[in-house]
Amino acid sequence: MSNVSGFRFFWCWQRFTVLATLLVAVYLLPATALEWSRTGIAAGEYWRLMTGHWVHLGINHLLLNLTGLLITGLLFRRHPALGWWLGYLMLSPLVISTGLLLVAPELAWYRGFSGCLHGLLVFTALSNLKSDRRWSLIVLGFMAVKLAFEKFLYSATGETSLIAGVVITQAHWLGALTGLMAGFLMLVWTASRSTTRE
């Protein structure tokens, strides 16, 4: 049993290491060509819907998101199956980007992985709801408090010296909602499969 847990732990950190390496590699690319840009998307540069979430404002911004990724990995012993995990990482930037177009008309451009990261944490918590209900609910409760706190903390200018820019709280909310939707879809799919097997 310990060998199975060790393998699961190794496989989990292997995927997180690959993701962190991708974020660092993309950091070396020209961010202005990849950032989420309202005018760029309107002009047909649709890749920005995806790539805007992989570029950052600076090294501090990148390090904060890498730290968040590490925390997400440490908070849970189990993580969503690889297919679901990759599916979330592919679809969440598109969903968040579309949401920003609709709910933040004043937003001209955006960079950062934090929206996807908020969703990944919610998604992972929901995937653990059956096996570790109490801890999952604690994490989900913390996320709800954090999002509410951010609404008041950054309601004036949204600027913070930590990232040398403005915190786009809408991306965090949209990310959390995306993780919530993905998590519920996974729970329904898992339940339907177990019912079919019975």
N, C-alpha and C positions, 0 to 999 in steps of 0.2 A: 504493500500500500504506500509506504514511504517513497519507493521508487517512482510510483505513478505520480505522487504529489511533486516530487523533485523534477520529473519530466515536464509536468504542467507548469511549474514555476519557471523552468528554463525556457519553455516555449513562449510563455507570456512575456518574459523580458527580452526574448529575441525579437518579438514584434515591436515592442516599445523602443528598442535600440534602433531598429530600422527606421521607424517613424521619426525619432529624434535626429538621426543622421540625415534624413530627407529635409527636415526643417533647417538644419545647419547648412546643408548644401544649397538650398534655395535662397538662403540669406546672402550667399555670395553673388547671386544674380541681380541684375538691375531692377530694383523694386518698382520704379515708376512704370515700367513696361508690363508689370504683372499685377499691380495693386487693383483693388476693386475701384472702378471709376465710373460714375454715373454717365458722364459724357462719352467715355470710351465704349461702354456697353451699348449705349444708344447708337453709337456709330458702327456697331457690328463686331466689336472686339469681345466676343462672348467668352473667350478663355478666362477673362477677368472674373467671371462668376465663380470659377474654381480657384484660380491662382491667387486671388486677393487675400485668401485665408492662409496662405503659405509664406507670405512675405511679412516683414516686420519694420517697425519704425527705427529700430536700432538694436544694439547688442543687449541692452537692458531688457527691452521688450521681448527679445528672443529668449533670454535666460529665464525670465519670469514664466513664459509659456513652457519651456523645458522643465522647469521646477514643478509647474502644475501637472505636466505629463507624468513626472516621477511620482508625485503624490497620488495621482489617479492609479498608478500601478501598485503603490504600496498599500492603499486603503482596502484592497480586496484580494483575497486569495484566488478567487475564480474570476475569469473575465469572459465576455461573450465569445461564442465560437468564432473562429477566424473569418469565416464567410460573412457572418453578421457584422463583425468588427470592421472588416474592410468595406463592406457595403455601406455602413454608417459613414466612414471616412470619405467615401466617394460621393455620397448623396448630400451629406450635411452642408458642405460649402455651397452647393447649388440652392438648397432650401433657404439657408440663411441669407445668401445673396439676393434671392428673389424677394425675401421678406424685407430686406433693407430698402430695396427699390420701392416697395409699397408703403412701409410704415415710417421711413425716414427720408421724406422728400428733400429735406434741407441738407442731407449728407452728400457731399461731392465726391469724397474718396475715403477708402478704408484699407487698413492693413492689419493682419493679425490672426492668430490661430485660436484666440481665447473663446470665441463663440463656439467653435467646434469642440473645444476642450470642455466647456461647460456642459455641452450636450453629451460628450463621451462619458463624463462622470455620472450624469443622470441615467444614461443608457446602461452603464455598468451596474449602478445601484439597482435598477429595475431587474437586470438579469440575475441579480443575487437575492431578489425578494423572497423566493421560495426557500433557498438554502440558508439564508442568514437575514431573516426579516427585520429583526431589531436594528442591526447595524445599517442595513439599507435604508430604513426609515429615518435613522439619525442623520445619515449623509444627505438624504433628500430634504429633510427639514433644515439642515445647515445651508443647503443651496438656496432654499426659498428665503431664508433670513438674509443671506448674502445678497441676493438679487434685490430684495426690498431695501436693504441698507444702501446699496449702490445708487438706487433711485434718488435717495435723499442726499447722499454724499456728493454725487456728481451732477446734481440738478442745476447748479449755477453755471459753471463753465465746462465741467467735465475734464479739465486739465489736471494732469499729475506729473510731477517731476520724475516719477519712477520709470515712465516710458517716454518721457519727453514729448508728450502729446496728449490728445484728448481720448478719454475712455468712451467708447461707443457702447453704452449700456444696452442699446437695442440688440446688438449682436449677441450679447450674453443671454438676454431673454429669448431671442429667437433660437439660439443654440440649445438652451435648456428645453424649450418646447419641441425642438427637433429630436433631442434625445428621448424625451417623454413619448413622442409618437413612435419612434423606432423601438423603444422598450416595450410598449404595449403591443405593437405588432408582433414582436418576437415572443412575448408571453402568450398571445392568442395562438400563434402558429405552433408553439411548443405544446400548449394544452390540446390543440386539435390533433396533433400527431399522437400524443399519449392516449387520447380517447379512441383514435382509430386502431391503435395497437391492442387495446382492451377488447 
